């Protein structure tokens, strides 16, 4: 048995059991932001979602956005490139904080 089970993604709506109104508002917002064409196409939004899912390491979102990417016309090469963009940004965000270390080093005279 795994902590994350793919079938649990289908139970997501149950999170609203005790706050149904809030969950409905979330789903309305989520659907509008991710599931429809706007300034970005649903395909583009799906690739962004896949990249963020990997960056945030959410197995449920990785499953959902892998499927959504395929359904919206993305191919494995595009999907892989999207997660490399996320990985590169994560690396850059980590490394740029090295400036903080350098600031401390300078204050300590090291």
Secondary structure, DSSP 4 states (H G I P E B T S, - for coil): --SS-GGGGGGGGGGGTT-HHHHHHHHHHHHHHHSS-SSS-HHHHHHHHHHHHHHHT-HHHHHHHHHHHHHTT--HHHHHHHHHHHHHHHHHHHHHTHHHHHHHHHHHT-
